[in-house]
Amino acid sequence: MSFIGRERISSNHSVTPQKNNRVNNNTIIKNELLDEQKAEIREAFQMFDMNGDGCLDYHELKVAFRSLGFDLSKKEVLDIIKEYDMDDSRLITYDNFYKTVGEMIIRRDPIEEIRRAFKLFDVDGTGSISLRNLRKVSKDLGENLTDEELQAMIDEFDFDEDGESTKNRFMRDISKYTESHKKEIIKMKQITSMPTFQNFFPDKLPRSKQKTQFEAGIIEGDFAYISQGKHKGKIAQVLNYSTEYDTVALSNITSQKLLPKTFWPEGQTSHVMEFPDFIPRKDIKVAGKEKVDEKINYIVADEIVLKDKYYDERYKKWIPRRFIKHHENIEIPWPNPSNVLEDNELSTPEEIVMEKTFEFQSIGKSPIPSDCLNELRNPYSKYKIKKLDGLQVSKLNGVEMPMTKEQKIWKLKQEEKPKKELVPLSDDIKEFIGEKMANHLNKIESPELKLHLEHLSKLRNRDFENTMKKINGNNL
């Protein structure tokens, strides 16, 4: 629901990390926390670091904890500061704040959090959430939601279409929880009454074991022979290869599955849907198709080997050649890509090029100096503040988080590396680039777009000018 989390619920049981039982491995916290949770921790720190010094004092820290749903006592907050306060400054840095909150989130009981969240919405204690309940809570939280939006929230968990969402249904949607929390919830209660939805998706591979489609040797448009499972013996065309799951979706290889109403696409009216079967890559073999005597024959490769990278003009990248193992005189060519861009073809429609053309003056930092902001702002605005404080300036200029120890080490190493000198382009390369640009520009027929490009070519680019000065300086 869109406004869960605005009104935080404190837990009676302690989730503060114990000194003797602290999770010291930052990797565990990184893997367990969702991206949304990491962003929430970062935003809380930025919001309550009032003076922008990269540290929180006692009062700032206590409010930051409360904003994240942890109502800690004064003693608990002081104990946390004391543990990390090495220089007697009575402050806590962002790294230590992130580590502390991350451990507290991991230790939090998800079942208890769901129950407390449900209780917040079940204002009349009936054991179910109705449209009237949601309307009252949204009003209390200052959310201007229509009845249609509120009813959509009810429908998300209303499996029996009685117009209400009970606690059991409310606890079913666990898609936003970490893997450890999911296992705990599944162990305590079945998440759905639809057994065919169990194990709907395979386990995701660790990033270190994931392969690109060219590394896996199979790509969209290939033909594949299924060697294992209920579809054994079938040959079908590859629709998609998933790098995250190491599975392949094939044409006409589908089965019916029951889909909870939460996941219904627009226009869906039944729980029964036809879904592609995700075949593990280890259960398929790449097949090549050839035409002999007006008949189509398939060559199935028991195993393929990848050798000798070459530049493929169709894919516009360097890719390996595929051969059948032990028959390496037989090459299986890569299929044609589905969306091919010819050389010099305009990939952006002419009518929106002018809207999308803009120049980045800098990356990650506002080009407007903070000292100039008061001068640039509208002096006659009724909302004008005489002087912006540090927090307001940081919102306009973007927050620069304090660097971690690892980031500082990396930055020092980068600075110590010998800088590469700019080498002037050879005449051959200049001619090649000029020819490519000329061919591309000759494709443009719109007079408005030509006029727009001509105007852009006359704009001064300081970065380009500085680069040319360096190149010309090296040639002297």
C-alpha positions in Angstrom: 0.0 0.0 0.0 1.4 3.4 -1.0 1.4 5.1 2.4 2.6 2.2 4.7 5.7 3.5 6.3 4.7 7.1 6.8 3.3 6.2 10.2 6.0 4.1 11.9 5.2 1.4 14.4 7.6 0.8 17.3 8.2 -2.7 18.5 8.1 -3.7 22.1 10.9 -6.3 21.6 14.4 -5.0 21.3 16.0 -5.0 17.9 19.1 -3.0 18.9 22.3 -4.9 17.9 24.0 -6.3 21.0 27.7 -5.5 21.4 28.7 -9.1 21.8 26.4 -10.4 19.1 26.9 -7.8 16.4 26.9 -8.6 12.7 30.4 -7.5 11.7 30.3 -8.6 8.1 29.1 -5.6 6.0 28.6 -8.0 3.1 25.7 -9.7 5.0 24.0 -6.4 5.5 24.5 -5.4 1.9 23.0 -8.7 0.6 20.1 -8.8 3.1 18.8 -5.2 2.7 16.6 -4.3 -0.2 17.5 -1.3 -2.4 14.5 0.6 -1.0 15.8 0.0 2.6 19.3 1.2 1.7 17.9 4.3 0.1 15.6 4.9 3.1 18.6 4.7 5.5 20.6 7.2 3.3 17.7 9.6 3.1 17.1 9.5 6.9 20.8 10.4 7.5 20.7 13.2 5.0 17.5 14.6 6.4 18.6 14.8 10.0 22.3 15.8 9.4 21.2 19.4 9.8 24.6 21.1 9.5 25.8 18.8 6.7 29.0 17.7 8.6 28.5 14.0 7.8 27.8 13.1 11.4 24.7 12.9 13.7 24.6 13.9 17.4 22.4 12.4 20.0 19.2 14.3 19.2 19.6 13.9 15.4 20.3 10.2 15.8 17.3 9.6 18.0 14.9 11.3 15.6 16.6 9.5 12.6 16.0 6.1 14.4 12.4 7.0 15.0 11.8 8.0 11.4 13.0 4.5 10.4 10.6 2.8 12.9 12.9 2.3 15.8 11.8 4.0 19.0 14.9 3.6 21.2 15.4 4.8 24.7 17.9 7.4 25.6 20.3 4.8 27.1 20.1 2.7 23.9 21.0 5.7 21.7 23.8 6.8 24.0 25.2 3.2 24.1 25.3 3.1 20.3 27.1 6.5 20.1 29.6 5.4 22.8 30.4 2.2 21.0 31.5 4.1 17.8 32.8 7.3 19.4 36.6 6.8 19.2 37.5 10.5 19.5 35.0 11.5 22.3 33.1 13.7 19.8 29.7 12.2 20.8 28.9 11.9 17.1 28.2 8.9 14.8 29.3 8.8 11.1 27.2 7.7 8.2 29.0 4.4 7.8 28.4 3.4 11.5 24.8 4.7 11.2 24.2 2.5 8.1 25.8 -0.5 9.8 23.7 -0.1 13.0 20.4 0.4 11.2 21.1 -2.4 8.8 21.6 -4.8 11.6 18.5 -3.6 13.4 16.4 -4.1 10.2 17.8 -7.7 9.7 17.0 -8.6 13.3 13.5 -7.2 13.1 10.7 -9.8 13.3 8.8 -9.5 10.0 5.7 -11.3 11.2 5.4 -8.9 14.2 5.9 -5.9 11.9 3.1 -7.1 9.5 0.8 -7.6 12.5 1.5 -4.1 13.8 1.1 -2.6 10.4 -2.3 -4.3 9.9 -3.4 -3.2 13.4 -2.7 0.4 12.3 -5.2 0.1 9.5 -7.8 -2.0 11.3 -8.9 1.0 13.4 -12.2 -0.6 14.5 -10.6 -3.9 15.5 -12.8 -6.1 13.3 -9.9 -8.2 12.0 -10.3 -6.8 8.4 -9.5 -3.6 6.5 -12.4 -2.0 4.7 -12.7 1.0 2.4 -13.9 3.0 5.4 -10.8 2.1 7.4 -8.4 3.1 4.6 -10.3 6.4 4.0 -9.8 7.3 7.7 -6.2 6.3 7.9 -5.3 8.1 4.6 -7.0 11.3 5.9 -5.0 11.1 9.2 -1.8 10.7 7.3 -2.5 13.6 5.0 -2.8 11.4 1.8 -5.2 12.8 -0.7 -6.3 9.5 -2.2 -9.5 8.9 -4.2 -11.9 6.1 -3.3 -10.9 4.4 -6.5 -7.2 4.3 -5.4 -8.2 3.1 -2.0 -10.4 0.4 -3.4 -7.5 -0.8 -5.6 -5.5 -1.4 -2.4 -8.3 -3.5 -1.1 -8.6 -5.5 -4.4 -4.8 -6.2 -4.2 -5.4 -8.6 -1.3 -9.1 -9.4 -1.8 -8.8 -12.9 -3.1 -12.4 -13.9 -2.4 -13.8 -10.6 -3.6 -15.7 -9.7 -0.4 -14.5 -6.1 -0.5 -12.2 -6.4 2.5 -8.6 -7.5 3.3 -8.1 -9.7 6.3 -4.9 -10.1 8.3 -4.1 -13.5 6.7 -4.4 -12.0 3.2 -2.4 -8.9 4.2 0.5 -11.2 5.3 0.5 -13.1 2.0 2.3 -10.4 -0.1 5.9 -11.0 0.8 7.5 -9.9 -2.4 9.2 -6.9 -0.8 10.9 -8.9 1.9 14.5 -10.2 2.0 15.2 -13.8 1.3 15.7 -14.7 5.0 12.4 -13.0 5.9 10.6 -14.8 3.0 11.8 -18.2 4.3 10.6 -17.4 7.8 7.2 -16.3 6.6 6.8 -19.3 4.3 7.8 -21.6 7.1 5.2 -20.2 9.5 2.3 -19.9 7.0 1.5 -20.9 3.5 1.6 -17.7 1.4 -1.1 -18.7 -1.0 -3.8 -21.3 -1.5 -2.7 -21.9 -5.0 -0.1 -24.7 -4.9 0.8 -24.3 -8.6 2.2 -20.8 -7.8 4.7 -22.3 -5.4 8.2 -22.4 -7.0 6.9 -20.3 -9.9 10.3 -18.8 -10.5 13.7 -20.6 -10.2 16.4 -19.5 -7.8 18.4 -16.5 -8.9 22.0 -17.1 -9.6 24.7 -15.2 -7.7 26.0 -12.3 -9.8 29.5 -13.9 -10.0 28.0 -17.0 -11.7 25.7 -15.1 -14.2 26.7 -15.2 -17.9 25.8 -13.1 -20.8 23.9 -14.7 -23.7 27.1 -14.8 -25.7 29.0 -16.4 -22.8 26.3 -18.9 -22.4 26.3 -19.7 -26.1 22.6 -19.2 -26.6 20.6 -16.2 -27.7 17.1 -15.1 -28.8 16.4 -16.5 -32.3 18.4 -19.7 -31.8 16.8 -23.1 -32.1 17.0 -25.4 -29.1 16.5 -29.1 -28.5 15.0 -30.1 -25.1 16.9 -33.0 -23.7 15.3 -33.4 -20.2 11.9 -32.9 -18.6 8.3 -33.2 -19.8 9.0 -31.5 -23.1 11.9 -33.8 -23.9 12.5 -34.3 -27.7 10.9 -31.0 -28.8 12.7 -28.4 -30.9 11.6 -24.8 -30.5 12.9 -21.3 -31.1 14.5 -19.3 -28.2 12.3 -16.4 -27.2 14.6 -15.2 -24.3 17.6 -16.2 -22.3 17.6 -15.1 -18.6 21.1 -14.3 -17.3 19.8 -14.1 -13.8 18.2 -17.5 -13.7 20.2 -19.3 -16.4 16.9 -20.4 -18.0 15.5 -20.3 -21.5 11.9 -19.4 -22.7 11.0 -21.2 -25.9 8.2 -20.7 -28.4 5.1 -22.8 -27.9 6.5 -24.4 -24.8 4.0 -23.3 -22.2 1.8 -24.6 -19.4 -1.2 -23.3 -17.5 -0.6 -21.8 -14.1 -2.7 -20.2 -11.4 -1.8 -16.6 -10.9 -2.9 -14.7 -7.7 -5.0 -11.7 -8.4 -2.3 -9.4 -7.2 -0.2 -10.1 -10.3 -3.0 -10.0 -12.9 -2.2 -7.9 -16.0 -4.7 -5.4 -17.2 -7.8 -7.1 -18.7 -7.2 -10.4 -17.0 -10.4 -12.1 -15.7 -9.3 -15.5 -14.6 -6.7 -17.0 -12.3 -5.7 -19.4 -15.1 -3.0 -18.1 -17.4 -0.8 -19.6 -20.1 2.9 -19.0 -19.2 6.1 -19.9 -20.9 8.0 -22.8 -19.2 11.4 -21.7 -18.0 13.8 -24.5 -19.2 17.1 -24.7 -17.4 20.0 -24.1 -19.8 21.6 -27.5 -18.8 18.4 -29.3 -20.1 18.7 -27.9 -23.7 21.1 -28.2 -26.6 21.6 -25.7 -29.3 20.3 -26.8 -32.7 21.3 -25.6 -36.2 18.8 -25.6 -39.1 19.8 -26.3 -42.7 17.8 -27.0 -45.8 18.7 -30.1 -47.8 16.7 -31.2 -50.9 13.9 -28.9 -50.0 13.7 -30.4 -46.5 14.6 -28.8 -43.3 17.1 -30.7 -41.2 18.3 -29.9 -37.7 21.8 -30.5 -36.3 21.8 -30.8 -32.5 25.1 -29.9 -30.8 25.7 -32.2 -27.8 28.0 -29.5 -26.5 29.3 -26.2 -28.0 32.7 -24.5 -27.7 33.3 -20.8 -28.1 36.4 -19.6 -29.9 38.0 -16.7 -31.8 36.1 -13.5 -31.2 35.2 -11.4 -34.3 33.4 -8.1 -34.8 29.8 -8.8 -35.9 28.3 -6.0 -37.9 24.8 -7.1 -37.1 25.3 -6.9 -33.3 27.8 -4.1 -33.4 30.1 -5.9 -31.0 32.9 -8.4 -30.6 31.4 -11.9 -30.1 32.9 -15.5 -30.1 32.3 -18.1 -32.8 30.3 -21.2 -31.9 31.5 -24.7 -32.9 30.3 -28.2 -32.1 32.7 -29.9 -29.6 34.8 -32.6 -31.3 33.4 -31.5 -34.6 35.0 -28.1 -34.7 34.9 -27.8 -38.4 31.1 -27.3 -38.0 30.2 -23.8 -37.0 26.8 -22.8 -35.7 26.3 -19.1 -36.7 24.5 -16.7 -34.4 21.0 -15.8 -35.6 20.1 -12.4 -36.9 19.2 -9.9 -34.0 15.6 -9.0 -33.7 16.1 -5.3 -33.8 18.8 -4.5 -36.4 20.0 -0.9 -36.8 21.7 -0.3 -40.2 24.8 1.8 -40.4 23.9 5.5 -40.3 20.3 4.8 -39.5 18.7 7.3 -37.2 17.7 5.5 -34.0 15.7 8.5 -32.6 12.7 9.9 -34.4 13.4 13.3 -35.9 10.4 15.0 -34.2 11.8 14.4 -30.7 15.5 14.9 -31.3 15.3 18.6 -30.5 13.4 17.9 -27.3 16.0 15.3 -26.2 19.1 17.3 -27.1 20.8 18.9 -24.1 24.3 19.2 -22.7 25.6 18.1 -19.3 27.8 20.8 -17.8 28.9 18.6 -15.0 28.0 15.3 -13.4 26.8 14.7 -9.8 27.3 18.4 -8.7 25.1 21.4 -9.4 26.7 23.9 -11.8 25.2 26.8 -9.7 27.5 27.8 -6.8 25.6 27.7 -3.5 26.7 31.3 -2.7 24.8 32.5 -5.8 21.5 30.8 -5.1 20.0 33.7 -3.1 20.9 36.2 -5.9 19.3 34.0 -8.6 16.1 33.2 -6.8 13.0 35.4 -7.5 13.3 38.4 -5.2 9.5 39.1 -5.4 8.4 35.5 -4.6 6.2 35.3 -1.5 7.9 32.0 -0.7 11.4 33.6 -0.8 13.4 33.0 2.4 15.9 35.7 3.2 18.7 33.2 3.8 18.8 29.5 2.9 20.1 27.2 5.6 22.5 24.3 5.0 19.7 21.7 4.6 17.9 23.7 2.0 21.1 24.4 0.0 21.9 20.7 0.1 18.5 19.9 -1.4 19.1 22.3 -4.3 22.7 21.3 -4.9 22.6 17.5 -4.2 24.0 15.9 -1.1 27.6 14.7 -1.1 27.9 11.7 1.2 31.1 11.3 3.2 33.4 8.8 1.6 34.1 5.5 3.2 37.5 4.3 4.1 37.6 2.0 1.1 36.5 4.9 -1.2 39.3 7.1 0.1 41.9 4.4 -0.5 40.5 3.8 -4.0 40.6 7.6 -4.7 44.2 7.8 -3.6 45.2 4.9 -5.8 43.5 6.5 -8.7 45.4 9.7 -8.1 48.7 7.9 -7.9 48.2 6.2 -11.3 50.1 7.8 -14.1 47.8 10.0 -16.2 47.4 9.0 -19.8 48.6 11.7 -22.2 46.2 12.7 -25.0 47.5 11.5 -28.3 46.4 13.4 -31.4 44.2 11.4 -33.9 45.9 10.2 -37.0 44.7 11.4 -40.4 43.2 8.0 -41.2 41.1 8.0 -38.0 39.9 11.6 -38.6 38.9 10.7 -42.1 37.0 7.6 -40.9 35.1 9.6 -38.2 34.3 12.4 -40.7 33.0 9.9 -43.2 30.8 8.2 -40.6 29.4 11.6 -39.4 28.8 12.8 -43.0 26.9 9.6 -43.9 24.8 9.9 -40.7 24.0 13.6 -41.3 23.1 13.0 -44.9 20.3 10.8 -43.7 18.5 13.8 -42.1 15.8 15.2 -44.3 14.0 17.5 -41.9 14.9 21.2 -42.5 14.0 22.0 -38.9 16.4 19.3 -37.5 19.2 20.5 -39.8 18.7 24.0 -38.6 18.8 22.8 -35.0 22.0 20.8 -35.6 23.6 23.8 -37.3 22.8 25.9 -34.3 24.3 23.3 -31.9 27.5 23.2 -34.0 28.0 26.9 -33.3 27.8 26.6 -29.5 31.1 26.8 -27.6 32.0 23.8 -25.6 34.5 24.6 -22.9 35.4 20.9 -22.3 36.1 20.4 -26.1 38.2 23.6 -26.3 40.3 22.6 -23.2 40.9 19.2 -24.8 42.0 20.7 -28.1 44.4 23.1 -26.2 46.0 20.1 -24.5 46.3 18.2 -27.7 47.8 21.3 -29.5 50.1 21.9 -26.5 51.5 18.3 -26.8 52.2 18.8 -30.5 54.3 21.9 -29.8 
